[in-house]
């Protein structure tokens, strides 16, 4: 018999040891835990759901969690969630289960209720909570649940669990034991101020969760897999500490009704911890899992920014957990397990924890994807088996520009079988992503570049750096198709000001720089700095401001928005905005730069002029403008010329990479 771990490096073989979880055997120790996808159609499982989970199962992951099916109408906070309490979900669940089981992966359905950390916009019902105290992030006053409400929600857990079993799922996972959601809000004194039998002592606060667990187990039987998300720490004032979490975990697992636990942390008070981005260290919750594992006798799944296989294996060897979750890693690369098994670690497309494509998209009321895996969430269009090969005489594609759009386009064209040439004027590939990754705290962005560079080399793409191409140089390569990915660049005007009818003056001053001059050309920056965000509201100005403040500069940051970073996702903001304040950065909200004078810099704040004296350097860190000269030079001279990425319009890496994928497929 062939050894399935024969090609796995010795240090990683522990990841592929089978494990018994309840009555189920998992083929390996790697898990993709439940995460919102927003893929439901009319609150029912969709074909996209099945395609999404099938792709991860095909990639070899041991177990998948499906989130965040709602157990009750009072929890419906976005349209893309499945209503697990509706019997109509069963056929759709069956299609998902069949798709996953085709590859012998197991799948569990979460039983979710968002509690006070929700919104009544979609349900038009009051939010449920243990006490009438609003969530710190969503700020809607909930109803303090009456006993009959609790009874109804206990039964709702059981009804939804039955639907999961009828739908062919291998188990259910009680979701809201962590994160400040409904059951967790009862467990924690941070949110539970009740004086009845569901508040006060730990035994009382755990009563609701225990009743829900008992009802689920009675409904599905002892031979069905039942797990639970658990809180390891609230990271919230007056909330659960590790010692409290251990006591609760011991009580709930001591019932003998649970088969496994997933250990996480945080509430919406510390919302950045719920889906920790690159502001957080890797392995952010691993110590919590290890602590709870000391007091439970069921398998523990550790979670928390684990993307590196060696780090994952080390957790298991150290006894910190029995299984390891690599959840966002599987959004970025559904073939993660297969690549580890085949010792193709260089081919892994690593999650960079930017949150832009996954959780942030859910806040925009659409489905999840990934910045550098365009197929994520679009498997029916872009997934395995959808790439159409070029005709035998497809010819040559020349891609001009080696930023993220150009690199991705070159990769896709090469995969299709085109003879592909990539021209880049800089000496290194990566474009603006390389500049962004040079800023302290943003280094992980470089993974996007690394992955694409590896693929271009393996695919035999001819890469020419230091090639400042004009139309004659392009035509000399005799291309059949040209893709122009020349990107965007800052100019000597403030694009965002124009929306307000304001043209800034004095931008030709020697003390005015742009981010390219600072990050790429190493221009000297004075001791007193004003960084100008013109309404883009993203990381560009903030990351540079934090770095300069760390270097000892006195930094001002202006924005026409209500606060800095206003365009970023709420979980990112939750950590970033306090960081900016703690760094001593002087913020100027509702402000436009209107003049750089000989002595002063003038902002217009709330419609009134505001002078800043002593500013040595002004750095423009806002919207860019497309670089289009080559495109419009080539367009009348060549029959097949298209532009992609920032050369079309200055956007983010997500739009650039996704657009490159789709355009390259259409060549």
N, C-alpha and C positions, 0 to 999 in steps of 0.2 A: 504493500500500500504506500502511496506517495505521502511523504510528510508535508502537511500543509504549511508548516513553519520553516521549511528547509531554507528558503531564501531570506528569512527574517533575521536581522542582526541579533546576536545572542542577548544583548541588553534590552531588546524589545519583545522577546518571545513571551514574556509574562502577559503582554497585552492580548495574546491569542490563546490563553488558557481558558477552556470552557468553565462555566460556573452555573450552579443550580440556584435559581431564584424562585422561591416557592416551588410550584410544580412545573416550572419552565426551565429549560436548559438554554443558556445563551452560548453561542459559539465563540464569542470573544468578550473582552472586558470593556470595549469602547461603546459609548452610548451617545445618542443625540437626544437630549432632553427636550421636553415640550417648550415651544416658543411660538408666539403669535405669528400667523402667516397672512391673515386677512384674505384668504382665498375662497371663503364660502360664497355660494350663490343663493340668494334668497334664504340665507341662514342654513343652507344644507351643504353637505360635502360635495365638492366639485370634481370634475375630471382633472383640473389642475392640481388639486390636492393629491389625487392618486399618482399623477405623474411626478410631482415633487417628492413624495415619499418613496416611490418606486426607484427613483434615481439614487437616493441615499441607500436603500436596501441593496440595490445592484452593486453599489460601491463597497458593501461588506460590513456595514456597521452592525453591532450585535443587537441593539434594541433602539427603538424610536419612540419618542413620546409625542403625541398629537395634542397641541394646545390651540386654543383655550376654550374648548366646548363649554357652553354655558348651561348650568343645571336649572336655571329659573329665569323667567322673563325680567325680573328685577335687576339682573346682572348684565343685560344686553347693552354694551356701551359703544360698540362700533358695528357697522353693517356686515363686515366680513367675517364674523364669528359664527360658528355652528351652534344651533340651538339643540343641545344634547337631550333636552327633555321632550322633544317632539319625536314621536315614533317614526315620522317620515325620514329621519336621519339614517335609519337602519340600512336601506339598500346602498346608500352612498358610502357608509362605513364599510360595508361588505366589499365594495370595489377597492377601497383603500387597503383593507386587510389582505385581499387576494393579491393585489399588486406587490405588497411587501413580502408576503409569504412565498411568493414565487422564488425569492432568493434566500429563504429560510431565516430571514430576520424577524424578530418579534416586535410587536407594536402595542402600546398601551394608550388609552384615551384619558386625558386629564378631565377631572370633574371640577369645573371652575366657577367661582363666584367672586367678582371683583370688590364687593362690599362698598365701603365709602370711597374707595379709590377708583371711582368710576364717574359716570355722568348720566343723568336721566334724559339726555337729548334723544336717544333712540328708543328707550323703553317707555318714557313718559310715566314712570313710576318713581316713588321715592327710593332713594338709596337705602340699603340696609347696613346697620352697624350695631355694635354692642351699646354705644352711647351716642348722644346727640353732639358729636364733635366732628367738625369737617376735616377732610383730608388736607394736609398742608400744601399739597400741589394742586389738586383739582378744585378745592374750595367750594364744595357744594354741601350744604347741611344735610346729613342723613337722618333717617328715622331710627330712634333707639328701638330695637326689635322687641316686640311682645312675645310671650311664650308661644302663642299660636304661630307666629312668624317662624320661630325657631323650629317648631314641629314640622311646619311645611317645608322648610329647607332641608331638614334631616331626610324627609321622604324624597325630596327632589334629588338628593345624592343617589339614593337607591334606584330611583326610576332611570336616571341617566346611565348608571352602571349596567343595568339590565339591557339597555339599548346597545351599549358597547359590546356586551357579550353576544347579543343577537346579531350584531354586525360583524362577528368573527374576530374581534380584537382579542389579544392574548391577556389583557388585563386592563385595569383602571388605576389612575393615580390621583389621589385627592390633592388638588393643587394648592388650595389657599391656606396651608399650614405655614407658609412663608410669605414674605413680601408685604405684609400689612393688608392683604386681601381678607375676605370675610372671616374665615376661621382663625387666621392669624391675628386679626384685630381683637378677637375674643381672648386669644391666648396671652396677649401682651398688656401689661398695665399702662403702656404708652397710649392705648386707645380704648381700654376697657375700664370704665368707671362705675360699673354696675354694682348694686348692693344686694342683688338677689342670688339665687343659686348658680348663676352663670358669671359671677364676678367675685372679686376679692381674692380668695386663696387660689393657689395653683390648681388644686383639685376642682374647684368651681370653674375656673377659667378654661380648663381643658374639657369640661363636660360636653359642650357643643361638638367639638371635634371628635370626642369619643363616641357620642351618639351617632354622628354621621358615619364613622368608621364601622360601628356595629350594624347599622342599617345596610350599608354597602355589602358587608360580608354576608349578612343574612340573605340578601337579594341574589348574590352571585354564587354562593357556595364556597366551601373551603378549598376546592381544587382550582380556583380562579385566582389569577395574580392581582394583588392589591398592594399598591405602594402609596407613599405620601411625600410631598414636598414638606420639608421642615425648616424652621428658622434656626440658624445658628447664633444670630446676634441681630438686634434691631438697628443698631447704629443710630438710635433715636433717643431723645431725652426721656428718662424714666422708663425706657423700654427693656426688653429682655437682654440680659448679659449671657455669656456662654454658660455659666452655671445654671441659670434659669432654663435655658434651652435644653441642657442635658437632663434636667429633672423632667421636663415635658416629654422629651424623646423617650426616656425610660418608662414613663407612665403609659404612653401610647403603644410603644412596641411591647411593653409588658402584658398587654391584653392578649398577645398571641394572634392578633388579627392582621398584622402587617407582614408583608413579605420582603419589603425593602424600603429604604428611605433615601431621598435626595436632599442634600444639605446646601442651603443657600443663606443669604442674609439681606437685611435692609428693609425699609418701608419707603413710602413715597416722601417721607420727610428727608430721607437720605436717598433720593430717587436715583442718583447716579450709580449707586451700587446695584440696582436691580438688573441692569444690563451694562456692566462696567466697560467703559471705552478705554482708549489707550492712555487716558489720564491715570488709570489704575494699574498697579503692577500685575504682571501675570501671576496666576495662582492665587488670586485675591481671596478666595474663600476656602482654600484647601485646609487651613488650620481648623476651621469650623467643622469640617467633615471629620477630621481626625479626632477632635474633641468628642463629638457625639458618638463616634464609633466605639469609644471607650465604655459606653453605657448601654449599647443596644446589641442584640444578638441576631440581627438580620443584616443582609448585605447593605453597604452604604455606597451611594454614588456621590463622588466628589465633583464639584462644578467650580468654575471660576477662571476664565481666560486661559484655558489650556489649549495650546495649538501645536506645541512641539512634542513629537512622539516620545522622545527621551525623557522629557519632564513628566509626561503621562505615566510612563513605565516606572519612573522613580517613585511616584506617589504610591503605586501598588506595592513596590518592593519595600518601601518604608512602613507599610501597614497603615497608611493614612486613609485608605478606602479600599473597597473590594472591586469597584468599577469606576471608570473615569469618563466624564462627559467632555466631548469635544464638539459642542453644539454649533456655535457660529463657524467653527472650522469646517463643519459639514455643509453649511450654507455656501461658504466660499469654495469648497472642493468636495463634492459628494463622493469622490473616489479616494478619499483620504485613507481608509482602511486597506483598500486594495494596493495603493501605492506603498504603504508601510509594509504590507505582506510581501510585496515584490521587491522590496529594498530600492524603491525609486523615490527616495526622500527629496531629491533635488526637484522632482516634478510636482511636489505639493504646492498648491496655491494657498498660501497662508492667510488666514484671517488677520486683518490689521486693526480690528476693534475700533473702526471709525464710527460704526453704528448708522452711517448714512443710508445704506441700502436696506438694512434689516429693520431695526426697531423704529428708526426715524420715519420710515415710510408708513408705518402703521398710524403714526400720529397725523399723517396727511391723508388718512382714510383710503389707503390703497394697499396692495399686497406687498409682501416682503420680496427683496431681491438682494443683490450683492454688488458692491462697486466694481469688483474686477472678475466677477463671474456672471456675465449677462444672462446665462441660462437659468440662474436661480429664480424661481417664480415664473419662468417662461419656458419650462421644459417641453411643453407641447409644441412650441415653435422652435426652440433653440437647443433642446436637450439631445441626449444620445440618439444617434441615427437620423438626425434631421439635416446634417450638413451635406449639401449637394456638391459633388465633385465637379471640377471644371471640365469642359469638353477636352477631348484628347489634344486638340490644337488650341487650347485656351490662351496660350501665349504668355506674355509678360505683363506683370503689374509693377509699376513704380510708385512707391509711397514716399512722399516728401514730408519729412518731419518725424522725428523720433521721440516725441512725447507719448503719453499714454494712448492717445487715439491712433497715432501712426504705428506704434508697436503692435497694438491689438489688431489693427487692420492687416498688417503684414503677416502676423501669425495666422489669422483666419484665411487669408489668400493662399498662404503656403500650405495649410492643411487641405485646402480644396484642390491643390495640385498645380497652382500657378507658379511659374518662374517669377520669384518675387525679389525686388531690390528695394532697400530702404535707405534713404538719404537723410542725413542729419547734419545740420550746420555746426552744432557743438561737437566737442571731442568725445562726449559721453551721451548715451541715451538717457531718456527719462523726462526731459523737458521740465515743466514747472513742478512735477512731482519730486524731482531730485532736489530742487530748491526748497520745496516744502519740507522734505525729509531732513534737510540740513539744520532745521530749527530745533532747539532743545525741546524734547517731549513729543516730537512728531516723527522720530526716526523710523517708526514702524511702517510708514508710508512707503519706504524704499522696498518693501517686500513686493509691491506691485511691479516695480521695475525689475527686481531680481527674477521673479517668475517669468516675465515676458522675455527677458534676455536669454534665459535658459531655453525657452521654447523656440525662439528665433534661431539659436545656434543649432538645436537638434533638428529643426526643420530645414536647415540649409539656406536660410534667407541670407542673401548677400547684403551685408550692412556696411554702409560707407559713412563714417563719421568725418567731421571736418569738411563736409561737402555743402557749400553754400550754393545751392542749385538755382539756376535761372532757367528760362524756358529752353534755351539752346542745350544746356547740359541734360535736361530731361529728355528732349527729343533725340539726343545722341544715343540714348539707351534703347531707342526704338520700342517704346512701350505700346501695348495694346490698350491698356487702361492706366490712368493716373489718378491716384488718390492724394489730395492735398491736405496735409495735416500740419500746417505751419503754425498753428496755435494762436495765441493772443499775447499782447504785451501792454504794459502800462504806458500811457501817453502823458503829455504835459497839459492835461485838462482833467478835471474831476467829473467823471461821467455821471455819478449819482447826483451831483449838484444840478445838472441840467433838468432833472425831474422837478426841481423846485424853482426853475427859472433863474438860476444864479450861475454866473461865470466868475470863478475865482481869478484874482489878479496876483501878479508877482510870482507865478509858478516857475519863471525862468531864473529865479534867484539861485545862487550857488548853494544855498543851504536847504534847498528842496531836492529830495531824492525820491526814487521809487524803490519798491522791494527788489527788483532785479539788480539795481545798482548796489544795494546793501548786501544781498545774499549771494549774488553771482560775481560781482566785480569787487567786492570788499571795500566799498566806499566808507570813509571815516564818518563816524556818527558822534555828534557832540554829547555833552553831559546832560543837557536839558532837551528832551525830544518830544515832539508832537507827532503822533501817528494818526493819520486821517483815514477812517473808514467812511466811505461815502454812501453807505446804505447797503453794501453787500452783506454785512452783518455776520460774516463767517470767521474762520480761523486765521485768515491771512494776516490781519493787523494784530489780533489778540496774541497769537503765538509769538510774533516778533516782539510785541510789547513785553510779554512775560520774560523773554530771553534778555532783552535789554535791561529790564528791571533787575534781573538776577545778576547782571554784570555791573550793577551799581549806578546805572543811569537814572535820572529823574524823568519819569515817563508820563506824558499826557496821552489820552486816547479819546478822540472825538468821533461821534457818530450822529447822524440825523435820526436814528432809531431811539426808542425809549430807553434802551440799555445796550451795553456792548454784548455781542454774541446773540442778538435777538433772532437771527435767522437759523441758529443751530437748534438741534432737537432738545426737548425739555430735560431729558436725563443728562445730556452733556452740559447744558446750562447749569443744572443743579450743583455741579462741582466747579464749573469754570468761573461763573460770576463771583462766588466767594474767593476763588484763587486770585482773580484780578484785584479785588479789594485788598486781600491780605498782602499782595505784592507792593502795595502802596501806589499803584497806578492811579493817577488823577483822571477820572472819567468826566467827559463832557457830553451828556446825552442831548438829544434834540438840537444838535449843533452842526452847522456847515462851515467849512473853511471858506472865507470870502476874500481874504487878502493876506499876502506875505509882504510886509513892509520892511523898511530899512532897520527898524528897531523892534517893532512888535509883530505878532501874528494876530489876525482878527478873525474871530469866529462869530457867526450869527447864531445865538442861542435863544430859543423860544421867540424868534423874531427880532431880538435886540442884539446890537453889536457887543462883543465881549473881547477885550484885549488881553493877550497873554504876552507878558514881557519875559525876556531872557531865554527865549527858545533858540537853541543853537542849530537844531536840525528838524526839518519837517519831512516826514516820510509818507508818501502817498501809498496807501494799501487798500485800494478799492477795486471797482470794476475795471477790467481790461477791455481792449478793443481788438477785434480780429485782425490778424496779419493776412492780407488778401492779395497782395501785389502779384504773387506768382499765379494764383488761381485765375485772376482776371487777365493775366498775360497769356496763360495757356488756353483758356476757354475758347477763344476764336480760332486757335491753331490746331486743336486736337479734338477728335470726335468723342472721346470718352474721358472726361475730366470731371471728378466730383470732389467736393471738399467735406471734411468731417471734423468733429471736435470743436475746439475753440476757434478754428479758422472759419466756422460758421457763425458762432456766437460764444462769447465768454461764459462758460458754465463751470460745473464741477467735474471731477474725475469720473463720476458715475455716468453723466450724460455723454462725456467724451468716449469712454470705453464702450458703453452700450451702443452708441451710434456707430462706432467703428465696426463692431461685430455685425450689425445689421446691414450696413452699406457694403462691407466686404463680402457678405453672403449674396448680395444682389448683383455683384459684378459679373 
